């Protein structure tokens, strides 16, 4: 279920207590890192404007239920009426109110002043200028004009300084007007009751003007901030899209974060055992504590640092860089200002910056992986072409050498234990081994180039096993083969030559890695959809964890270093069996040795 968490910002947000702002930011950040979508909505102070903003967004995302948190009251009537306005004016939406009852009370905190003492003094100065000007032209101005001059001072205070200085200017303006311009002067007494109504009207008009001017000032500020943030994200995205290395991403981030967020930007990425500092310098040794903090943020996918719920003792801030539900790094920087004074909008922009940085790092990683993959493919293609060429070139002279040695070996009297006889026999065995090696190279080149074509025909499994044993007998040197088959074995469609080659490789593997006096067992059985052929020996077995690795090209078991081999035989078996739509696997026998299982479809 998708959750959208909305916070409605108005001009009064600037006057919230520090504790409230920190709790709100922590709650929104927790919601965002909990896979909720955090949205900032903007509205006027009017409760109807807030209700319209909430309902408009709910309809835009096609939401039917609104859960309203009963948080701190904006004002007595607004907190009381907001649920009622939503129910009366937007009856098509379901409303659920979450009570704060049972939650720990908010600790009292001192209000964060939105205006400094200098702003209030400036407001008083504006009233003083208006008063002095009115006093200078008093003989030419009517009391109403003097009041307009003071009202102008209130308006300028609201536009330039804010609501509180404007209210101060209004109060002081009323007092000045009553004391200096309304008879009897220099007293708060009013002879004419009309002046009393005028003073009350002046106060009300000043408050209304202050509220409207402050709202306009807030809207203007928000518009400028949004434009600034949009330009920041646009230029950041444009430069990150051109970054080709991680260091370039760090340079771009530091250039854009230094003004609004902080300095000393660092990028961390996961290494073999811990987080590695990859910017500003790969050779720079990071602080051990900061490195552990970055590692914590990476593993937990949560921000940390000063003014946060975790790692509060850390001076820098740490933000995980997540893209496609995967953390690709950690961004850290030292903030320019306390995090509590950063607006929620700025935190949203920082989150967007982290997302763009994560996408850039992920793109760089994927680009590097694509380069490595392309290089590996080109290398493998060249390797296969080289193997194919060498194998073809070696095959012709090998056939001649093997034939000549076979003839010599046949004509030599084996009963005569001469050195020549032994040399001929040994040379013939080595020529056969070399011929098998070249054949394996050719088979592997055909498999990886896609040139292997199956010539399937109805195959008798007993003939298949008998042919494989007869081909390996010259190398078996009197070894015993035990064959057990189910009586009702079917005759599947197989490439007889290739599957025979698979069994020959498996038998040769068993001969090489088992004792000369041990027995090689072959079992065949069938099921409704497949046949299984097992080759079992009593040799050195298979190291645990290497059952799948030994079927990779040029890979041999860790316990086979004393025996000659290239690591191609089992890889060829795997390729041929998979081309038939079957599977091949290996297991260690509990009593010692190995079991190879070939499973082929019927």
VENQUI-V258224 format. One record per residue. RES is the residue in one letter. SS is DSSP state (A for helix, B for strand, O for the rest). OMEGA is omega as a letter, one per 40 degrees, with the letter a starting at -180 (* if undefined). D_LAST is the distance of its C-alpha to the last C-alpha in Angstrom with 2 decimals. Layout:
res->RES ss->SS omega->OMEGA d_last->D_LAST
res->RES ss->SS omega->OMEGA d_last->D_LAST
//
This chain:
res->X ss->O omega->a d_last->46.53
res->X ss->O omega->i d_last->48.63
res->X ss->O omega->i d_last->52.19
res->X ss->B omega->i d_last->55.03
res->X ss->B omega->a d_last->58.04
res->X ss->B omega->i d_last->61.20
res->X ss->B omega->a d_last->64.55
res->X ss->B omega->i d_last->67.53
res->X ss->B omega->i d_last->70.02
res->X ss->O omega->a d_last->73.64
res->X ss->A omega->a d_last->76.79
res->X ss->A omega->i d_last->77.52
res->X ss->A omega->a d_last->74.37
res->X ss->A omega->a d_last->76.50
res->X ss->A omega->a d_last->78.83
res->X ss->O omega->i d_last->76.30
res->X ss->O omega->a d_last->76.89
res->X ss->A omega->a d_last->75.04
res->X ss->A omega->i d_last->73.30
res->X ss->A omega->i d_last->72.02
res->X ss->A omega->a d_last->70.69
res->X ss->A omega->i d_last->68.89
res->X ss->A omega->a d_last->67.29
res->X ss->A omega->i d_last->66.21
res->X ss->A omega->i d_last->64.66
res->X ss->A omega->a d_last->62.85
res->X ss->A omega->a d_last->61.47
res->X ss->A omega->i d_last->60.28
res->X ss->A omega->i d_last->58.68
res->X ss->A omega->i d_last->56.91
res->X ss->A omega->a d_last->55.63
res->X ss->A omega->i d_last->54.43
res->X ss->A omega->i d_last->52.53
res->X ss->O omega->i d_last->51.08
res->X ss->O omega->i d_last->49.27
res->X ss->O omega->i d_last->52.01
res->X ss->B omega->a d_last->53.54
res->X ss->B omega->a d_last->57.22
res->X ss->B omega->i d_last->59.54
res->X ss->B omega->i d_last->63.29
res->X ss->B omega->a d_last->65.34
res->X ss->B omega->a d_last->68.95
res->X ss->O omega->i d_last->71.69
res->X ss->O omega->i d_last->75.45
res->X ss->O omega->a d_last->77.22
res->X ss->O omega->a d_last->77.46
res->X ss->A omega->i d_last->75.23
res->X ss->A omega->i d_last->74.35
res->X ss->A omega->i d_last->73.10
res->X ss->A omega->i d_last->70.86
res->X ss->A omega->i d_last->69.49
res->X ss->A omega->i d_last->68.86
res->X ss->A omega->a d_last->66.98
res->X ss->A omega->a d_last->64.70
res->X ss->A omega->i d_last->64.05
res->X ss->A omega->i d_last->63.52
res->X ss->A omega->a d_last->60.81
res->X ss->A omega->i d_last->59.17
res->X ss->A omega->a d_last->59.01
res->X ss->A omega->i d_last->57.74
res->X ss->O omega->i d_last->54.63
res->X ss->O omega->i d_last->54.38
res->X ss->O omega->a d_last->55.20
res->X ss->O omega->a d_last->56.65
res->X ss->B omega->i d_last->57.80
res->X ss->B omega->i d_last->60.33
res->X ss->B omega->a d_last->60.89
res->X ss->B omega->i d_last->64.41
res->X ss->B omega->i d_last->65.54
res->X ss->O omega->a d_last->69.10
res->X ss->O omega->i d_last->70.12
res->X ss->O omega->a d_last->73.58
res->X ss->O omega->i d_last->75.87
res->X ss->O omega->i d_last->76.77
res->X ss->O omega->a d_last->79.90
res->X ss->A omega->a d_last->80.92
res->X ss->A omega->a d_last->80.45
res->X ss->A omega->a d_last->77.32
res->X ss->A omega->a d_last->75.27
res->X ss->A omega->a d_last->76.54
res->X ss->A omega->a d_last->75.92
res->X ss->A omega->i d_last->72.57
res->X ss->A omega->i d_last->70.41
res->X ss->A omega->i d_last->72.89
res->X ss->A omega->i d_last->72.79
res->X ss->A omega->a d_last->68.98
res->X ss->A omega->a d_last->69.09
res->X ss->A omega->a d_last->71.91
res->X ss->A omega->a d_last->70.96
res->X ss->O omega->a d_last->67.15
res->X ss->O omega->a d_last->66.48
res->X ss->O omega->a d_last->62.98
res->X ss->O omega->i d_last->61.77
res->X ss->B omega->a d_last->61.13
res->X ss->B omega->i d_last->63.17
res->X ss->B omega->a d_last->62.50
res->X ss->B omega->i d_last->65.22
res->X ss->B omega->a d_last->64.30
res->X ss->O omega->i d_last->67.27
res->X ss->O omega->a d_last->68.29
res->X ss->O omega->a d_last->69.64
res->X ss->O omega->i d_last->68.65
res->X ss->O omega->i d_last->67.95
res->X ss->O omega->a d_last->70.18
res->X ss->O omega->i d_last->73.21
res->X ss->O omega->i d_last->73.51
res->X ss->O omega->a d_last->75.90
res->X ss->O omega->i d_last->79.03
res->X ss->O omega->i d_last->79.03
res->X ss->O omega->a d_last->81.66
res->X ss->O omega->i d_last->81.23
res->X ss->O omega->a d_last->80.14
res->X ss->O omega->i d_last->83.04
res->X ss->O omega->i d_last->81.99
res->X ss->O omega->a d_last->85.45
res->X ss->O omega->i d_last->87.53
res->X ss->A omega->i d_last->91.26
res->X ss->A omega->i d_last->91.83
res->X ss->A omega->i d_last->90.33
res->X ss->A omega->i d_last->92.77
res->X ss->A omega->i d_last->95.66
res->X ss->A omega->i d_last->94.69
res->X ss->A omega->i d_last->94.79
res->X ss->A omega->i d_last->98.24
res->X ss->A omega->i d_last->99.28
res->X ss->A omega->i d_last->98.25
res->X ss->A omega->i d_last->100.33
res->X ss->A omega->i d_last->103.19
res->X ss->A omega->i d_last->103.03
res->X ss->A omega->i d_last->103.04
res->X ss->A omega->a d_last->105.93
res->X ss->A omega->i d_last->107.96
res->X ss->A omega->i d_last->107.44
res->X ss->A omega->i d_last->108.44
res->X ss->A omega->a d_last->111.48
res->X ss->A omega->a d_last->112.58
res->X ss->O omega->a d_last->112.39
res->X ss->A omega->a d_last->113.42
res->X ss->A omega->a d_last->116.50
res->X ss->A omega->a d_last->114.45
res->X ss->O omega->i d_last->111.50
res->X ss->O omega->i d_last->111.27
res->X ss->A omega->i d_last->109.62
res->X ss->A omega->i d_last->106.59
res->X ss->A omega->i d_last->106.08
res->X ss->A omega->i d_last->106.40
res->X ss->A omega->i d_last->103.71
res->X ss->A omega->i d_last->101.45
res->X ss->A omega->i d_last->101.94
res->X ss->A omega->i d_last->100.90
res->X ss->A omega->i d_last->97.96
res->X ss->A omega->i d_last->96.93
res->X ss->A omega->i d_last->96.88
res->X ss->A omega->a d_last->94.61
res->X ss->A omega->i d_last->92.27
res->X ss->A omega->i d_last->92.11
res->X ss->A omega->a d_last->91.42
res->X ss->A omega->a d_last->88.51
res->X ss->A omega->a d_last->87.01
res->X ss->A omega->a d_last->87.42
res->X ss->O omega->i d_last->87.47
res->X ss->O omega->a d_last->85.68
res->X ss->A omega->a d_last->86.50
res->X ss->A omega->i d_last->88.43
res->X ss->A omega->i d_last->90.82
res->X ss->A omega->i d_last->91.40
res->X ss->A omega->i d_last->92.30
res->X ss->A omega->i d_last->94.64
res->X ss->A omega->i d_last->96.20
res->X ss->A omega->a d_last->96.69
res->X ss->A omega->i d_last->98.43
res->X ss->A omega->i d_last->100.64
res->X ss->A omega->i d_last->101.41
res->X ss->A omega->i d_last->102.62
res->X ss->A omega->a d_last->104.79
res->X ss->A omega->a d_last->106.23
res->X ss->A omega->a d_last->106.93
res->X ss->A omega->a d_last->108.65
res->X ss->A omega->a d_last->110.62
res->X ss->A omega->a d_last->111.75
res->X ss->A omega->a d_last->111.72
res->X ss->O omega->i d_last->112.42
res->X ss->O omega->e d_last->116.00
res->X ss->O omega->a d_last->117.21
res->X ss->O omega->i d_last->115.71
res->X ss->O omega->i d_last->114.45
res->X ss->O omega->i d_last->113.80
res->X ss->O omega->i d_last->110.91
res->X ss->O omega->i d_last->113.23
res->X ss->O omega->a d_last->112.88
res->X ss->O omega->a d_last->115.98
res->X ss->O omega->a d_last->114.26
res->X ss->A omega->i d_last->111.49
res->X ss->A omega->i d_last->109.80
res->X ss->A omega->i d_last->108.98
res->X ss->A omega->i d_last->107.19
res->X ss->A omega->i d_last->104.91
res->X ss->A omega->i d_last->104.48
res->X ss->A omega->i d_last->103.43
res->X ss->A omega->i d_last->100.91
res->X ss->A omega->i d_last->99.51
res->X ss->A omega->a d_last->99.34
res->X ss->A omega->a d_last->97.30
res->X ss->A omega->i d_last->94.84
res->X ss->A omega->a d_last->94.53
res->X ss->A omega->a d_last->93.93
res->X ss->A omega->i d_last->91.17
res->X ss->A omega->i d_last->89.42
res->X ss->A omega->i d_last->89.80
res->X ss->A omega->a d_last->88.52
res->X ss->A omega->a d_last->85.38
res->X ss->A omega->a d_last->84.68
res->X ss->A omega->i d_last->85.45
res->X ss->A omega->i d_last->83.29
res->X ss->A omega->i d_last->80.38
res->X ss->A omega->i d_last->80.89
res->X ss->A omega->i d_last->81.07
res->X ss->A omega->i d_last->77.83
res->X ss->A omega->i d_last->76.06
res->X ss->A omega->i d_last->77.39
res->X ss->A omega->i d_last->76.21
res->X ss->A omega->i d_last->72.74
res->X ss->A omega->i d_last->72.53
res->X ss->A omega->i d_last->73.53
res->X ss->A omega->i d_last->71.08
res->X ss->A omega->i d_last->68.22
res->X ss->A omega->i d_last->69.15
res->X ss->A omega->i d_last->69.38
res->X ss->A omega->i d_last->66.00
res->X ss->A omega->i d_last->64.41
res->X ss->A omega->i d_last->65.88
res->X ss->A omega->a d_last->64.67
res->X ss->A omega->i d_last->61.06
res->X ss->A omega->a d_last->61.18
res->X ss->A omega->i d_last->62.57
res->X ss->A omega->i d_last->60.35
res->X ss->A omega->a d_last->57.18
res->X ss->A omega->a d_last->58.31
res->X ss->A omega->i d_last->59.04
res->X ss->A omega->i d_last->55.93
res->X ss->A omega->a d_last->53.82
res->X ss->A omega->a d_last->55.43
res->X ss->O omega->a d_last->55.01
res->X ss->O omega->a d_last->52.73
res->X ss->O omega->a d_last->53.27
res->X ss->A omega->i d_last->53.70
res->X ss->A omega->i d_last->57.36
res->X ss->A omega->i d_last->58.01
res->X ss->A omega->i d_last->56.67
res->X ss->A omega->i d_last->59.14
res->X ss->A omega->a d_last->62.02
res->X ss->A omega->a d_last->61.34
res->X ss->A omega->a d_last->61.14
res->X ss->A omega->a d_last->64.34
res->X ss->A omega->a d_last->66.20
res->X ss->A omega->a d_last->65.35
res->X ss->A omega->a d_last->65.62
res->X ss->A omega->a d_last->68.92
res->X ss->A omega->a d_last->71.11
res->X ss->A omega->a d_last->69.66
res->X ss->O omega->a d_last->67.76
res->X ss->B omega->a d_last->68.39
res->X ss->B omega->i d_last->68.56
res->X ss->B omega->a d_last->66.92
res->X ss->B omega->i d_last->63.46
res->X ss->B omega->i d_last->60.69
res->X ss->B omega->i d_last->56.93
res->X ss->B omega->i d_last->54.57
res->X ss->B omega->a d_last->50.89
res->X ss->B omega->i d_last->48.56
res->X ss->O omega->a d_last->48.50
res->X ss->O omega->a d_last->46.55
res->X ss->O omega->a d_last->48.60
res->X ss->O omega->a d_last->51.16
res->X ss->B omega->a d_last->52.49
res->X ss->B omega->i d_last->53.85
res->X ss->B omega->a d_last->56.84
res->X ss->B omega->i d_last->55.81
res->X ss->B omega->e d_last->58.99
res->X ss->O omega->a d_last->61.89
res->X ss->O omega->i d_last->61.08
res->X ss->O omega->a d_last->57.90
res->X ss->O omega->a d_last->60.23
res->X ss->O omega->i d_last->62.28
res->X ss->O omega->a d_last->61.89
res->X ss->O omega->i d_last->61.66
res->X ss->O omega->a d_last->63.65
res->X ss->A omega->a d_last->61.67
res->X ss->A omega->i d_last->62.48
res->X ss->A omega->i d_last->61.60
res->X ss->A omega->i d_last->58.35
res->X ss->A omega->i d_last->57.47
res->X ss->A omega->i d_last->58.45
res->X ss->A omega->i d_last->56.20
res->X ss->A omega->i d_last->53.34
res->X ss->A omega->i d_last->54.03
res->X ss->A omega->a d_last->54.00
res->X ss->A omega->a d_last->50.75
res->X ss->A omega->a d_last->48.94
res->X ss->A omega->i d_last->50.43
res->X ss->O omega->i d_last->50.48
res->X ss->O omega->i d_last->54.07
res->X ss->O omega->i d_last->57.36
res->X ss->B omega->i d_last->60.05
res->X ss->B omega->a d_last->63.53
res->X ss->O omega->i d_last->67.12
res->X ss->O omega->i d_last->67.83
res->X ss->O omega->a d_last->64.29
res->X ss->O omega->i d_last->63.00
res->X ss->O omega->i d_last->61.33
res->X ss->O omega->a d_last->62.61
res->X ss->O omega->i d_last->66.04
res->X ss->O omega->a d_last->67.77
res->X ss->O omega->i d_last->66.05
res->X ss->O omega->i d_last->68.31
res->X ss->O omega->i d_last->65.56
res->X ss->B omega->a d_last->63.20
res->X ss->B omega->i d_last->59.44
res->X ss->B omega->i d_last->56.96
res->X ss->B omega->i d_last->53.16
res->X ss->B omega->a d_last->51.63
res->X ss->B omega->i d_last->48.56
res->X ss->B omega->i d_last->46.27
res->X ss->O omega->i d_last->43.01
res->X ss->O omega->i d_last->43.26
res->X ss->B omega->i d_last->43.47
res->X ss->B omega->a d_last->46.68
res->X ss->B omega->a d_last->47.21
res->X ss->B omega->i d_last->50.71
res->X ss->B omega->i d_last->54.10
res->X ss->B omega->i d_last->57.34
res->X ss->B omega->i d_last->60.67
res->X ss->B omega->i d_last->64.25
res->X ss->B omega->a d_last->67.74
res->X ss->B omega->i d_last->68.97
res->X ss->O omega->a d_last->72.20
res->X ss->O omega->i d_last->73.26
res->X ss->O omega->a d_last->72.42
res->X ss->A omega->a d_last->69.17
res->X ss->A omega->a d_last->71.08
res->X ss->A omega->i d_last->73.07
res->X ss->O omega->a d_last->70.03
res->X ss->O omega->i d_last->69.36
res->X ss->A omega->i d_last->66.12
res->X ss->A omega->i d_last->65.72
res->X ss->A omega->i d_last->65.91
res->X ss->A omega->i d_last->63.30
res->X ss->A omega->i d_last->61.00
res->X ss->A omega->i d_last->61.71
res->X ss->A omega->i d_last->60.96
res->X ss->A omega->i d_last->57.62
res->X ss->A omega->i d_last->56.88
res->X ss->A omega->i d_last->57.97
res->X ss->A omega->i d_last->55.58
res->X ss->A omega->i d_last->52.71
res->X ss->A omega->i d_last->53.54
res->X ss->A omega->i d_last->53.85
res->X ss->A omega->i d_last->50.47
res->X ss->A omega->i d_last->48.86
res->X ss->A omega->i d_last->50.63
res->X ss->A omega->i d_last->49.44
res->X ss->A omega->i d_last->45.87
res->X ss->A omega->i d_last->46.12
res->X ss->A omega->i d_last->47.49
res->X ss->A omega->a d_last->44.70
res->X ss->A omega->i d_last->42.01
res->X ss->A omega->i d_last->43.86
res->X ss->A omega->i d_last->43.98
res->X ss->A omega->i d_last->40.28
res->X ss->A omega->i d_last->39.55
res->X ss->A omega->i d_last->41.81
res->X ss->A omega->i d_last->40.12
res->X ss->A omega->i d_last->36.66
res->X ss->A omega->i d_last->37.95
res->X ss->A omega->i d_last->39.57
res->X ss->A omega->i d_last->36.43
res->X ss->A omega->i d_last->34.40
res->X ss->A omega->i d_last->37.16
res->X ss->A omega->a d_last->37.37
res->X ss->A omega->i d_last->33.66
res->X ss->A omega->i d_last->33.78
res->X ss->A omega->i d_last->36.79
res->X ss->A omega->i d_last->35.23
res->X ss->A omega->i d_last->32.15
res->X ss->A omega->i d_last->34.48
res->X ss->A omega->i d_last->36.63
res->X ss->A omega->a d_last->33.81
res->X ss->A omega->a d_last->32.48
res->X ss->A omega->a d_last->36.02
res->X ss->A omega->a d_last->36.91
res->X ss->A omega->i d_last->33.73
res->X ss->A omega->a d_last->34.38
res->X ss->A omega->a d_last->38.01
res->X ss->A omega->a d_last->37.30
res->X ss->A omega->a d_last->34.65
res->X ss->A omega->i d_last->37.18
res->X ss->A omega->i d_last->39.86
res->X ss->A omega->i d_last->37.37
res->X ss->A omega->i d_last->36.04
res->X ss->A omega->a d_last->39.71
res->X ss->A omega->a d_last->40.57
res->X ss->A omega->i d_last->37.61
res->X ss->A omega->a d_last->38.36
res->X ss->A omega->i d_last->42.04
res->X ss->A omega->i d_last->41.45
res->X ss->A omega->i d_last->39.01
res->X ss->A omega->i d_last->41.76
res->X ss->A omega->a d_last->44.39
res->X ss->A omega->a d_last->42.33
res->X ss->A omega->a d_last->41.75
res->X ss->A omega->a d_last->45.46
res->X ss->O omega->i d_last->46.72
res->X ss->O omega->a d_last->47.90
res->X ss->O omega->a d_last->45.94
res->X ss->O omega->i d_last->48.63
res->X ss->O omega->a d_last->51.10
res->X ss->O omega->i d_last->50.54
res->X ss->O omega->i d_last->52.20
res->X ss->A omega->i d_last->51.63
res->X ss->A omega->a d_last->50.54
res->X ss->A omega->a d_last->47.78
res->X ss->A omega->i d_last->46.45
res->X ss->A omega->i d_last->46.64
res->X ss->A omega->a d_last->44.75
res->X ss->A omega->a d_last->41.99
res->X ss->A omega->i d_last->41.79
res->X ss->A omega->i d_last->41.86
res->X ss->A omega->i d_last->39.04
res->X ss->A omega->i d_last->36.84
res->X ss->A omega->i d_last->37.72
res->X ss->A omega->i d_last->37.06
res->X ss->A omega->i d_last->33.56
res->X ss->A omega->i d_last->33.04
res->X ss->A omega->i d_last->34.50
res->X ss->A omega->i d_last->32.34
res->X ss->A omega->i d_last->29.22
res->X ss->A omega->i d_last->30.67
res->X ss->A omega->i d_last->31.34
res->X ss->A omega->i d_last->27.84
res->X ss->A omega->i d_last->26.55
res->X ss->A omega->i d_last->29.00
res->X ss->A omega->i d_last->27.87
res->X ss->A omega->i d_last->24.18
res->X ss->A omega->i d_last->25.25
res->X ss->A omega->i d_last->27.51
res->X ss->A omega->a d_last->24.82
res->X ss->A omega->a d_last->22.43
res->X ss->A omega->i d_last->25.26
res->X ss->A omega->a d_last->26.73
res->X ss->O omega->a d_last->23.57
res->X ss->O omega->a d_last->23.99
res->X ss->O omega->i d_last->20.65
res->X ss->O omega->a d_last->18.82
res->X ss->O omega->i d_last->15.37
res->X ss->O omega->a d_last->15.50
res->X ss->O omega->i d_last->12.01
res->X ss->B omega->i d_last->11.90
res->X ss->B omega->a d_last->10.26
res->X ss->O omega->i d_last->10.52
res->X ss->O omega->a d_last->11.83
res->X ss->A omega->i d_last->11.46
res->X ss->A omega->i d_last->15.13
res->X ss->A omega->a d_last->16.35
res->X ss->A omega->a d_last->14.78
res->X ss->A omega->i d_last->16.59
res->X ss->A omega->i d_last->19.65
res->X ss->A omega->i d_last->20.07
res->X ss->A omega->a d_last->19.97
res->X ss->A omega->a d_last->22.56
res->X ss->A omega->i d_last->24.74
res->X ss->A omega->a d_last->24.90
res->X ss->A omega->a d_last->26.03
res->X ss->A omega->a d_last->28.41
res->X ss->A omega->i d_last->31.37
res->X ss->A omega->a d_last->31.27
res->X ss->A omega->i d_last->30.46
res->X ss->O omega->i d_last->34.06
res->X ss->O omega->i d_last->33.49
res->X ss->O omega->a d_last->31.09
res->X ss->O omega->i d_last->29.16
res->X ss->B omega->i d_last->25.34
res->X ss->B omega->a d_last->24.00
res->X ss->B omega->i d_last->20.53
res->X ss->B omega->a d_last->19.03
res->X ss->B omega->i d_last->15.80
res->X ss->O omega->a d_last->14.67
res->X ss->O omega->a d_last->15.84
res->X ss->O omega->a d_last->12.95
res->X ss->O omega->i d_last->10.15
res->X ss->O omega->i d_last->7.51
res->X ss->O omega->a d_last->7.66
res->X ss->O omega->i d_last->4.93
res->X ss->B omega->a d_last->7.10
res->X ss->B omega->i d_last->8.98
res->X ss->O omega->a d_last->12.67
res->X ss->A omega->a d_last->13.94
res->X ss->A omega->a d_last->17.22
res->X ss->A omega->i d_last->16.25
res->X ss->A omega->i d_last->13.78
res->X ss->A omega->i d_last->16.55
res->X ss->A omega->i d_last->18.95
res->X ss->A omega->a d_last->17.22
res->X ss->A omega->i d_last->17.53
res->X ss->A omega->i d_last->21.05
res->X ss->A omega->i d_last->22.09
res->X ss->A omega->i d_last->20.99
res->X ss->A omega->i d_last->22.78
res->X ss->A omega->i d_last->25.75
res->X ss->A omega->i d_last->25.93
res->X ss->A omega->i d_last->26.10
res->X ss->A omega->a d_last->28.73
res->X ss->A omega->a d_last->30.88
res->X ss->O omega->i d_last->31.03
res->X ss->O omega->a d_last->31.49
res->X ss->O omega->a d_last->34.45
res->X ss->O omega->a d_last->34.93
res->X ss->O omega->a d_last->35.15
res->X ss->O omega->a d_last->32.11
res->X ss->O omega->i d_last->28.88
res->X ss->B omega->a d_last->25.43
res->X ss->B omega->i d_last->22.70
res->X ss->B omega->i d_last->19.02
res->X ss->B omega->i d_last->16.72
res->X ss->B omega->i d_last->13.12
res->X ss->B omega->a d_last->11.65
res->X ss->B omega->i d_last->8.69
res->X ss->O omega->a d_last->8.73
res->X ss->O omega->a d_last->8.00
res->X ss->O omega->a d_last->5.60
res->X ss->B omega->i d_last->4.82
res->X ss->B omega->i d_last->6.53
res->X ss->B omega->i d_last->10.06
res->X ss->B omega->a d_last->12.57
res->X ss->B omega->i d_last->16.14
res->X ss->B omega->a d_last->19.18
res->X ss->B omega->i d_last->22.44
res->X ss->O omega->i d_last->26.05
res->X ss->O omega->a d_last->29.55
res->X ss->O omega->a d_last->30.87
res->X ss->O omega->i d_last->32.50
res->X ss->O omega->a d_last->29.62
res->X ss->O omega->i d_last->29.01
res->X ss->O omega->i d_last->31.80
res->X ss->O omega->a d_last->31.14
res->X ss->O omega->a d_last->30.43
res->X ss->O omega->a d_last->29.00
res->X ss->O omega->a d_last->25.36
res->X ss->O omega->a d_last->24.36
res->X ss->A omega->a d_last->27.23
res->X ss->A omega->i d_last->26.33
res->X ss->A omega->i d_last->23.39
res->X ss->O omega->a d_last->26.02
res->X ss->O omega->i d_last->27.67
res->X ss->O omega->i d_last->30.75
res->X ss->O omega->i d_last->30.39
res->X ss->O omega->i d_last->30.95
res->X ss->O omega->a d_last->31.53
res->X ss->O omega->a d_last->35.15
res->X ss->O omega->a d_last->35.39
res->X ss->O omega->a d_last->34.36
res->X ss->O omega->a d_last->37.54
res->X ss->O omega->a d_last->38.81
res->X ss->O omega->a d_last->35.91
res->X ss->O omega->i d_last->35.52
res->X ss->O omega->a d_last->32.64
res->X ss->O omega->a d_last->32.03
res->X ss->O omega->a d_last->29.30
res->X ss->O omega->a d_last->26.97
res->X ss->A omega->a d_last->24.43
res->X ss->A omega->i d_last->22.46
res->X ss->A omega->i d_last->22.83
res->X ss->A omega->i d_last->21.25
res->X ss->A omega->a d_last->18.29
res->X ss->A omega->a d_last->17.94
res->X ss->A omega->a d_last->18.25
res->X ss->A omega->a d_last->15.75
res->X ss->A omega->i d_last->12.94
res->X ss->A omega->i d_last->13.96
res->X ss->A omega->i d_last->14.03
res->X ss->O omega->a d_last->10.27
res->X ss->O omega->a d_last->10.12
res->X ss->O omega->a d_last->9.77
res->X ss->B omega->i d_last->12.82
res->X ss->B omega->a d_last->15.19
res->X ss->B omega->a d_last->18.09
res->X ss->B omega->i d_last->21.08
res->X ss->B omega->i d_last->23.34
res->X ss->B omega->i d_last->26.63
res->X ss->O omega->a d_last->26.91
res->X ss->O omega->a d_last->29.72
res->X ss->O omega->i d_last->31.39
res->X ss->O omega->a d_last->31.16
res->X ss->O omega->a d_last->28.65
res->X ss->B omega->i d_last->25.36
res->X ss->B omega->i d_last->21.69
res->X ss->B omega->a d_last->19.02
res->X ss->B omega->i d_last->15.53
res->X ss->B omega->a d_last->12.58
res->X ss->B omega->a d_last->9.60
res->X ss->B omega->i d_last->6.53
res->X ss->B omega->i d_last->3.80
res->X ss->O omega->* d_last->0.00
//
